[in-house]
Amino acid sequence: MSGDKLLEIKNLKQYFNVDRKDEVRAVNDISFDIYRGETFGLVGESGCGKSTTGRTIIRLYDATSGEVKFNGVDVHGKKSKAVLKEFNRKMQMIFQDPYASLNPRMTVKEIISEGLDIHGLVKTDIERTERVQDLLETVGLNKEHASRYPHEFSGGQRQRIGIARALAVEPEFIIADEPISALDVSIQAQVVNLLKELQEERGLTYLFIAHDLSMVKYISDRIAVMYFGKVVELADSDELYKNPLHPYTKSLLSAIPLPDPDYERNRKRVEYDPSMHDQSETPEFREVTSGHWVLCTTKEFEQYKEIKS
Amino acid sequence: MENILEVKDLHVTFDTYGGTVQAVRGVNFNLKKGETLAIVGESGSGKSVTTKALMGLIPKPAGKIPKGEILFGGKDLAKLNDKQMQQIRGRDISMIFQDPMTSLNPTMKISKQIMEGLIQHQKLSKKEARTRAIELLRLVGIPEPEERINQYPHQFSGGMRQRVVIAIALACNPQILLADEPTTALDVTIQAQILELMKDIQEKTQTSIVFITHDLGVVANVADRVAVMYAGKIVEIGTVDDIFYNPKHPYTWGLLGSMPTLDNDEDQLVAIPGTPPDLMHPPKGDAFAPRNPNVMKIDLEKEPPMFQVSDTHYAATWLLHENAPKIEPPAAVKRRMQGFASDHGPTEEGEKR
């Protein structure tokens, strides 16, 4: 990946119930960059903070502290309405549950054109209809579908409507939060292929959040693994799968069942025990080899470097 | 090995306002003692309805079993009334549901939920049932069972709750355990633990398991045999190796091709085009034909029978007919077959007729 950073995340923190007994540090000081045109995968188990990270980036939550820079401009903090609107156009989101993320009382045309109207991208109704029909065809639906309601569609088709809605305002960056988890295997592949095609055509950048590691590996250029609000490892997707360094990544990889009975019969699962780390030292995020970052103590860092050399 | 359960030509229909939905359209399979049979398929393929029929849980009066037999212990379960079914449900056949958050009663302590079946079926006293419940919790790997037994479901995590559900299902030493997507709601590491637990328990108790899932990775992990369901029918059935390394049905090809493997560097996944058919009006001929890229004329006219591939392996596709043209499976599936052949020598080819 070339060095053109679209998104820079620095020491991002998102706490809930701050200064109360039940304070939750959902996202606890994470930093990474997303380059233009790439797919950045974010994986982890439920409750690790991956969805919160996505939502904080797109300003659905106000960050507790830290920076999110989009095209070099901080997303958070006070903004004029016009600037905010521009952000909202450039950054879009695709949600997990296609049954809950579409308003059942709006037609497909209304759902997709809402963003067009807000951002004043179309002038007349004829233009609006044309845009909606174009978008529907782009995502593999028919233009006749425009006048229907969400309940008339299957899960995979609804997810396509969600994608059309995100694309309508011509964003540069799309956050896809578990976009395929609710779909059947054969339909998952359709949606993933569609996302890939759209990326090639339009030069989109994706943040792909998921717990299904095999799908994430397939679609992502780089992957970050999250555990308890921290990014524990970040590397190119091949590198991460072939040479995982952090013991949590290893345990996560060893837990995925693959559609290969022979592999399954011999798979050994590794368990992760957080107490294996030296608790007296606060681990830091360090670059072991070029582009391969691991959260580790100084001693572990030396060990990892030895493994890699 | 002896067959513990035989399902013959099972049909299940549901009456709706729109018409009659033919959810299961003639399913045949056997379950052997101590084996795990995985049923895979998309949502709406009838896999859950099939297991619900085995448990006598088809909602009446909308749901009916117009045809077919479910033979278990000399009885046809499809013909039993509610009261007779209650004697079997939970004692001989029990079920693990998908979502541990909703399958436990939130207002009851787990002790009561586990003891219920023991008192009902095994006529244990409260005290005996409690001792047994603690044993069960220990068996499913819940630490400090003496303390935990007095807690409510909300005090358990998702994985621990599923363990409780498994403990309830195992309470009366059932001969058959029906597991309907038992790990779908769980994280991968927890999923791995639950699968290991189920295999462990199966080894100890020789329970037969019917495992429903759409995750082929899980299938490869747990199953001895696999049945692939599509549009209310079993389209292919065989040992786990038959299905993964020598698949014959185009739908099975599609399923295997749409899963990325970790060593896969391809640009495109082989997605199955289109969507499953509407079972209110099941199509004539092979139900998969409209989505099959290599569809033949006969697929649209006549339904294929089950062709035998080997002693253990059957598939319902006209491609296995002697006059059928030779159609190659997609590249991703072929590589899987080759990879297996090169790892294991010629066993692969030898399996063909």
Interface residues (C-beta under 8 A of the other chain):
Chain A: E45 S46 S154 G155 G156 Q157 D184 V185 S186 I187 Q188 A189 Q190 V192 N193 K196 H211 L213 S214 M215 K217 Y218 Y241 S251 L252 A255 I256 P257 L258 P259 D260 P261 D262 Y263 E264 R267 R269 Y272
Chain B: E42 S43 G158 D187 V188 T189 I190 Q191 A192 L195 E196 H214 D215 L216 G217 V218 V219 A220 N221 A223 V240 D241 F244 Y245 G254 L255 L256 G257 S258 M259 P260 T261 L262 N264 D267 Q268 L269 V270 A271 I272 P273 T275 R336 F340 D343 H344
